Amino acid sequence: MHQALYRKWRPRTFDEVCGQEHVTNVLKYELITGKTSHAYLFCGSRGTGKTSCAKILAKAINCLDPQDGNPCCRCEACLSIDSGTATDIYEMDAASNNGVDDVRSIRDEVVYAPSEMKSRIYIIDEVHMLSDSAFNALLKTLEEPPTQVTFILATTEPRKVPATVLSRCQRFDFKRIPSRVIADRLNHIAAEDGIPLDDGASMYIARLSQGGMRDAISLLELCSGESGKETVTVDVVEKVSGSVSRDTLAETFKAVKNADHETIFRIIEDIYVSSKDISVFWQELIGYCRDLMIIRCMREPEQFIEAQKEDLDKMRSLAASLTMTQLTVYSSQLDDVYITMQGGRSSESKRVTAELALIRMSEPSLSSSPDALLDRISAAENRIAVLELSGPSEQLSSDEPVKKMKSIEKLEPETEIPVKQTSVQQTKKTYNALKRWPDILEKYSASDRMTASFLLGSKAYADDTSSSVHIVLQNSFAVSMLDKDGVRKTIAALIYSETGIKLTPGGIVFKSAETKDNKNEYIDELIDQDQVQERS
């Protein structure tokens, strides 16, 4: 008889449990020292190893030849528990046996000594489903059971377990298993079972399982059946799971950003025709938007995003073309639409809902919601700022505002900025990016957190004579908040301590990236990217 893959590869010892070392190490220590508790509560999301650890603990307590806290899996007690014939191991599903009579039968049995093993074990799964009267009947027995009895309770919703029960148990919280750990386990299982599995596919399955090992192994089995003897690839996983690739998600956001309605309708049509669940696609969009926001907010987003390097590079490029205002508006709109989709709508209705939502997202003028108005105001502010920079006669394309506002951020260290030649100044003066500016910012933040926030995203350039340092800030408001003698003195002192450049407070010059000021012509050169040359 065929055995499901997740049952075949269920861990038999604590060492085989993946990603829960914070739990298994403590349990092994208790078993080695003989200090096991009379009641345990295992909490965590589905497929993270709660029931498996409960069965391993039951074996380890009764094992005739324990091995460093693990059951030997060879003695009579271990084999009996593994086969399910042990009469002293009682497993109860509280989802279907949640009445007070079910608990009373347990209470009446605990007074008797074990018939075969050293200890009688009661494993109650989904314990939060017990009725109030059943919990009350269990309390006294749970607090003071006979010495030869151990209770192991498992639940996915510990908040529903009464505090009186929680206080009587030793609680262990099972974490979601990292995707890399799941992928490694899948690769091991595939190699042992002769399933050709692509590494990208194993990571994709791990990401879809959301930290649950059982879900991941079950999906691997489905994919192996779909591919037959062929290699399980990302395309196979997408087909079986009904999910969409990151390329499709990126294409969707680009279409929304560029108001490309034809592409929007084509993407939804492809998903609908392939019989994929649009709700699943929408969940993927929400997660992808979250990833883009993380990339915009953090310097090293890799630890919070589960993606291949190639996908991460594409996401960085897309995130750079979107503002935080746009992403927060998109996130809010996606959440609202997802709630609407959960109202028992048909596939056809979800399709129309998705199409209309994406069109509204691409055209903020079609919506009067506060989020859409905020997006329009932000776009207008960017447009006004660029017009001030460029002059009223210059015609700008739709994506030039972002290019103009981000021009300073694109400069690399050691960039030489040539100054425009004027009738007054015929000599070429250069400005170099100030070394150790990030360290200076960090020290300044430690001394004055209040004003340090206005220096975020700033760049500093020293002239070739080291007589002045020009600090380019994000906007004119930041300039007004920092244009003080005390701030200049502090920054000048920090620059001297870090670089050895000695400046007077007057040598610190604050400039805004939002205004064009001919008094400091190298700022114009920063903004006019066509005249910026990188030092070879």
C-alpha positions in Angstrom: 0.0 0.0 0.0 1.3 3.4 -1.0 2.4 5.6 1.9 2.2 9.4 1.6 5.6 11.0 1.3 5.2 13.2 4.3 4.4 10.1 6.4 7.3 8.1 5.0 9.7 10.9 5.9 8.2 11.8 9.3 11.1 12.4 11.8 11.8 9.4 14.1 14.3 11.1 16.4 14.8 14.7 17.7 17.9 15.0 15.5 15.8 14.5 12.4 13.5 17.3 13.2 14.3 20.3 11.0 14.4 23.9 12.1 13.2 23.4 15.7 16.5 23.1 17.6 15.4 25.5 20.3 12.7 22.9 21.2 14.5 19.6 20.6 17.7 20.6 22.5 15.7 21.4 25.6 13.6 18.1 25.4 16.8 16.1 24.9 18.4 17.7 28.0 15.3 16.9 30.1 15.4 13.3 29.0 19.1 12.9 29.6 18.8 14.4 33.1 15.6 12.6 33.9 13.8 15.9 34.6 10.8 15.6 32.2 7.6 17.5 33.0 4.2 16.0 33.6 2.5 18.2 31.0 3.7 19.8 27.7 2.1 22.3 25.4 3.4 22.4 21.8 2.3 25.6 19.9 2.9 26.6 16.3 1.5 26.8 12.8 0.7 23.7 10.8 3.4 21.3 9.6 6.2 22.6 11.8 6.7 19.3 13.8 4.4 19.5 16.8 2.8 16.0 16.5 6.1 14.5 15.3 7.9 15.8 18.4 5.1 14.6 20.6 5.5 11.0 19.3 9.3 11.2 19.5 8.9 12.4 23.1 6.6 9.5 23.9 9.1 7.1 22.5 12.0 8.7 24.3 10.2 8.5 27.7 9.5 4.8 27.3 12.6 3.8 25.3 14.6 0.9 26.8 17.9 2.1 25.3 17.8 5.9 24.9 20.7 7.4 22.9 21.7 10.9 24.1 18.1 12.0 24.6 16.9 10.3 21.4 14.8 7.1 21.3 16.8 4.1 19.9 13.9 3.2 17.5 14.9 -0.5 17.8 13.6 -1.6 21.2 10.2 -3.2 21.7 8.7 0.0 23.1 9.9 2.2 20.1 8.7 -0.3 17.5 5.3 -0.7 19.2 4.8 3.1 19.2 5.9 3.5 15.6 3.5 0.8 14.5 0.6 2.3 16.4 -0.1 -0.8 18.5 1.1 0.6 21.9 -1.9 0.6 24.3 -0.2 3.0 26.7 0.1 5.7 24.1 -3.3 7.4 23.7 -3.8 9.9 20.9 -6.9 12.1 20.8 -8.0 14.6 18.2 -9.8 17.3 20.1 -11.4 18.7 17.0 -13.7 15.7 16.8 -13.6 14.5 20.5 -14.1 17.8 22.3 -16.8 16.9 24.8 -16.6 16.6 28.5 -17.3 12.8 28.4 -14.1 12.3 26.3 -12.0 14.0 28.9 -13.8 12.2 31.8 -12.8 8.9 30.2 -9.1 10.1 30.3 -9.5 11.2 33.9 -10.9 7.8 34.9 -8.0 5.9 33.2 -5.0 7.8 34.5 -5.3 6.1 38.0 -4.3 2.8 36.5 -0.6 1.8 36.0 0.7 1.3 32.4 0.1 -2.1 31.1 3.3 -2.5 29.0 5.5 0.5 29.2 7.2 2.7 31.7 4.8 5.6 31.3 1.4 6.3 29.9 1.3 9.2 27.4 -1.7 11.2 26.4 -1.3 13.2 23.2 -4.2 15.6 22.6 -4.0 17.4 19.2 -5.8 20.7 18.5 -6.4 21.0 22.2 -7.9 24.5 21.8 -11.0 22.8 20.3 -12.1 21.4 23.7 -15.2 22.8 25.2 -15.1 24.9 28.3 -16.6 22.0 30.4 -14.0 19.6 28.9 -11.2 22.0 29.9 -12.6 22.3 33.4 -12.7 18.5 33.7 -9.1 18.2 32.6 -7.7 20.9 34.9 -7.2 18.9 38.2 -5.8 15.8 36.4 -3.5 18.0 34.3 -2.1 19.8 37.4 -1.4 16.7 39.5 -1.4 13.5 37.3 0.0 10.3 38.6 3.8 9.9 38.3 3.5 7.4 35.5 1.4 9.7 33.3 2.5 12.5 30.9 0.2 14.8 28.9 1.4 16.3 25.6 -1.0 18.9 24.2 -0.6 20.4 20.7 -2.4 23.4 19.2 -2.2 25.9 16.4 -4.0 28.6 18.3 -2.6 28.9 21.9 -4.6 32.1 22.5 -7.8 30.0 22.7 -6.3 27.8 25.4 -7.5 28.9 28.9 -4.8 30.5 31.1 -5.5 27.9 33.7 -4.3 25.2 31.3 -1.3 27.2 30.0 0.0 27.7 33.6 0.0 24.0 34.2 2.1 23.1 31.1 5.6 23.5 30.0 5.1 25.5 26.8 7.2 25.2 23.6 6.6 27.4 20.6 7.5 25.9 17.2 8.7 28.5 14.7 8.1 28.6 11.0 10.9 26.6 9.3 13.3 28.8 7.2 12.9 28.2 3.5 16.5 27.3 3.0 16.1 24.5 5.6 13.0 23.2 3.9 14.7 23.3 0.5 17.6 21.3 1.8 15.3 18.7 3.3 13.4 18.5 0.0 16.6 18.0 -1.9 17.6 15.2 0.5 14.2 13.4 0.1 14.2 13.8 -3.6 17.7 12.3 -3.9 16.7 9.3 -1.7 13.4 8.7 -3.5 14.9 9.2 -7.0 12.9 12.3 -7.8 14.7 14.7 -10.2 14.4 18.1 -8.5 15.8 21.4 -9.7 17.3 23.6 -6.9 15.2 26.6 -8.0 12.1 24.4 -7.7 12.9 23.3 -4.2 13.3 26.9 -3.1 10.0 27.8 -4.8 8.2 24.9 -3.0 9.7 26.0 0.3 8.6 29.6 -0.2 5.0 28.5 -1.1 4.8 26.3 2.0 5.2 29.3 4.3 7.4 27.5 6.8 5.5 24.2 6.9 7.5 21.1 6.2 4.5 18.9 5.7 3.0 21.2 3.1 6.3 21.3 1.3 6.7 17.5 1.2 3.1 17.1 0.0 3.6 19.6 -2.8 6.8 17.9 -3.8 4.9 14.6 -4.2 2.3 16.3 -6.3 4.9 17.9 -8.5 6.7 14.6 -9.0 3.5 13.0 -10.1 2.9 15.8 -12.6 6.4 15.7 -14.1 6.7 11.9 -14.2 10.3 11.0 -14.8 11.2 14.5 -15.9 12.9 17.0 -13.6 10.6 19.0 -11.3 11.2 22.6 -12.4 9.8 26.0 -11.4 7.3 25.8 -14.2 6.0 22.4 -12.9 5.6 23.9 -9.4 3.7 26.9 -10.8 1.4 24.6 -12.8 0.6 22.3 -9.8 0.3 25.0 -7.1 -1.6 27.5 -9.3 0.8 30.3 -8.3 2.5 32.7 -10.7 6.1 33.5 -11.3 7.9 36.6 -10.0 8.4 37.7 -13.5 4.6 37.9 -13.9 4.3 39.8 -10.7 7.0 42.3 -11.8 5.3 42.7 -15.1 2.0 43.5 -13.4 3.5 46.2 -11.2 5.3 47.7 -14.3 2.0 47.7 -16.1 0.3 49.5 -13.2 3.1 52.0 -13.0 3.0 52.8 -16.7 -0.8 52.6 -17.0 -0.4 49.8 -19.6 -4.0 48.7 -19.6 -3.5 46.2 -22.4 -0.9 44.3 -20.4 -3.1 44.3 -17.3 -6.0 42.7 -19.2 -3.7 40.2 -20.8 -2.1 39.0 -17.5 -5.5 38.6 -15.9 -6.8 36.8 -19.0 -3.9 34.3 -18.9 -4.5 33.6 -15.2 -8.2 33.1 -15.7 -7.8 30.9 -18.8 -5.2 28.6 -17.1 -7.8 28.0 -14.3 -5.5 29.4 -11.6 -7.2 30.9 -8.6 -7.1 34.7 -8.9 -7.1 35.0 -5.1 -3.8 33.1 -5.0 -2.4 35.5 -7.6 -3.7 38.4 -5.5 -1.9 37.1 -2.4 1.3 36.9 -4.4 0.8 40.5 -5.5 0.4 41.6 -1.9 3.6 39.7 -0.9 5.5 41.1 -3.8 4.5 44.6 -2.9 5.7 44.0 0.6 9.1 42.8 -0.8 9.4 46.0 -2.9 8.7 48.1 0.2 11.4 46.3 2.1 13.9 46.9 -0.7 13.1 50.6 -0.7 13.5 50.9 3.1 16.5 48.7 3.8 20.1 48.6 2.7 20.4 44.8 3.1 16.9 43.4 2.4 18.1 39.8 1.7 17.5 38.6 5.2 13.8 39.5 5.0 13.1 38.4 1.4 13.1 34.8 0.2 14.3 35.1 -3.4 17.0 34.0 -5.8 19.7 36.6 -6.5 18.5 37.1 -10.1 15.0 37.8 -8.9 16.3 40.1 -6.2 18.2 42.2 -8.7 15.1 42.6 -10.8 13.1 43.6 -7.8 15.7 46.2 -6.9 15.4 47.7 -10.3 11.6 47.9 -10.1 11.6 49.3 -6.5 13.9 52.1 -7.6 11.3 53.3 -10.1 8.5 53.4 -7.5 8.2 55.8 -4.5 7.3 54.7 -1.0 4.0 56.7 -1.4 3.1 54.6 -4.4 3.9 51.4 -2.7 1.9 52.2 0.4 -1.0 53.2 -1.7 -0.7 49.9 -3.8 -0.5 47.8 -0.6 -3.6 49.4 0.9 -5.6 48.9 -2.3 -4.5 45.3 -2.8 -5.5 44.5 0.8 -9.0 46.0 0.3 -9.6 44.1 -2.9 -8.4 40.8 -1.3 -11.0 41.2 1.4 -13.6 41.8 -1.2 -12.5 38.6 -3.1 -13.0 36.5 0.0 -16.8 37.2 0.1 -17.7 34.0 -1.8 -17.2 35.4 -5.2 -17.1 33.3 -8.4 -14.0 33.0 -10.6 -15.7 35.3 -13.2 -16.5 37.9 -10.5 -12.9 37.8 -9.1 -11.6 38.3 -12.6 -13.6 41.5 -13.1 -12.7 42.7 -9.6 -9.0 42.2 -10.3 -9.1 44.0 -13.6 -11.0 47.0 -12.3 -8.7 47.2 -9.2 -5.5 47.2 -11.3 -6.9 49.8 -13.7 -7.8 52.1 -10.7 -4.3 51.5 -9.3 -2.8 52.6 -12.6 -5.0 55.7 -12.8 -5.1 57.5 -9.4 -7.5 60.1 -11.0 -10.2 57.4 -11.2 -10.3 57.1 -7.4 -11.3 59.6 -4.7 -9.9 57.5 -1.8 -7.5 59.2 0.6 -4.7 56.9 -0.5 -5.2 57.7 -4.2 -5.4 61.5 -3.4 -2.1 61.1 -1.4 -0.5 59.5 -4.5 -1.7 62.3 -6.8 -0.4 65.0 -4.4 3.0 63.2 -4.2 3.2 63.1 -8.0 2.3 66.7 -8.3 5.0 67.7 -5.7 7.6 65.8 -7.7 6.5 67.5 -10.9 6.7 71.0 -9.3 10.1 70.3 -7.9 11.4 69.2 -11.3 10.0 72.2 -13.0 11.8 74.4 -10.5 15.0 72.6 -11.3 14.6 72.6 -15.0 13.0 75.9 -15.8 9.5 76.6 -17.2 10.5 76.0 -20.8 11.9 72.5 -20.4 9.5 69.7 -21.4 9.8 66.6 -19.2 8.7 63.0 -19.9 6.6 61.1 -17.4 9.6 59.3 -15.7 12.0 62.3 -15.7 10.9 63.5 -12.3 12.3 60.3 -10.7 15.5 60.6 -12.7 15.9 64.3 -11.7 15.2 63.7 -8.0 17.4 60.6 -7.8 20.4 62.0 -9.8 22.4 62.8 -6.8 21.9 59.3 -5.3 23.3 57.7 -8.4 26.8 59.3 -8.0 29.5 56.9 -6.9 32.3 57.8 -4.4 35.3 59.5 -6.0 33.1 61.1 -8.6 34.6 64.3 -10.0 32.1 67.1 -10.7 33.3 69.6 -13.3 32.1 73.2 -12.8 30.4 75.1 -15.6 32.8 77.7 -17.1 31.5 81.2 -16.8 32.8 84.6 -17.8 33.9 85.3 -14.3 35.4 81.9 -13.5 37.6 80.3 -16.1 39.5 77.8 -13.9 38.2 74.3 -13.5 37.3 73.5 -9.9 36.5 69.9 -8.8 34.5 68.4 -6.0 35.1 64.9 -4.7 32.7 62.7 -2.7 33.8 63.0 1.0 35.2 59.8 2.3 33.9 58.4 5.5 30.7 60.5 5.3 28.6 57.5 6.4 30.8 57.2 9.5 30.4 60.9 10.2 26.6 60.6 9.9 26.6 57.7 12.3 28.5 59.7 14.9 26.4 62.7 14.4 23.3 60.6 14.9 24.6 59.4 18.2 25.2 63.0 19.4 22.0 64.6 18.1 19.2 62.2 17.1 16.7 65.1 16.6 18.4 66.8 13.7 20.2 63.7 12.4 17.0 62.6 10.6 17.3 65.5 8.2 20.7 64.2 7.1 19.2 60.9 5.8 20.1 60.4 2.2 22.5 63.3 2.1 25.8 63.4 0.1 28.9 65.4 1.0 31.5 66.8 -1.4 34.8 68.5 -0.6 36.4 71.0 -3.0 39.9 70.3 -4.3 41.4 72.9 -1.9 39.7 71.3 1.2 38.4 74.7 2.2 34.8 73.8 2.1 32.4 70.8 2.2 29.1 71.0 0.4 26.3 68.8 1.8 23.5 68.1 -0.6 20.2 67.4 1.3 16.9 65.9 0.1 14.8 69.1 0.3 14.8 72.8 1.3 13.1 72.0 4.6 16.0 69.9 5.7 18.3 72.8 4.8 16.3 75.2 7.0 16.4 72.8 9.9 20.2 72.3 9.7 21.3 75.8 8.7 22.6 76.7 12.2 26.0 77.5 13.6 25.8 74.8 16.2 25.1 72.1 13.6 28.0 73.4 11.4 30.4 73.4 14.3 29.5 69.8 15.2 29.8 68.5 11.6 33.1 70.4 11.1 34.6 68.8 14.2 33.5 65.3 13.1 34.9 65.8 9.6 38.2 66.8 11.2 38.3 63.8 13.5 37.5 61.4 10.6 39.4 62.8 7.7 41.8 65.4 9.0 40.2 68.2 7.0 40.1 71.3 9.1 37.2 73.6 8.4 35.6 76.6 9.9 31.9 76.5 10.5 31.4 78.7 7.5 33.1 76.1 5.3 30.1 73.8 5.8 27.6 74.6 3.1 24.1 73.1 3.0 22.3 72.8 -0.4 19.0 71.3 -1.4 18.5 68.9 -4.3 15.1 70.5 -4.9 16.2 74.0 -5.8 18.5 75.4 -8.5 20.9 77.9 -7.2 23.5 79.4 -9.5 25.6 80.5 -6.5 26.8 76.9 -6.2 27.2 75.7 -9.8 28.4 72.2 -9.1 24.9 71.4 -7.8 23.7 72.2 -11.3 26.2 69.8 -12.7 24.9 67.1 -10.3 21.4 67.6 -11.5 22.4 67.8 -15.2 23.6 64.2 -15.4 24.7 64.6 -19.0 27.8 66.6 -17.8 28.7 64.3 -14.9 31.8 62.2 -15.7 33.1 59.3 -13.6 36.7 59.3 -12.6 38.5 56.4 -14.4 
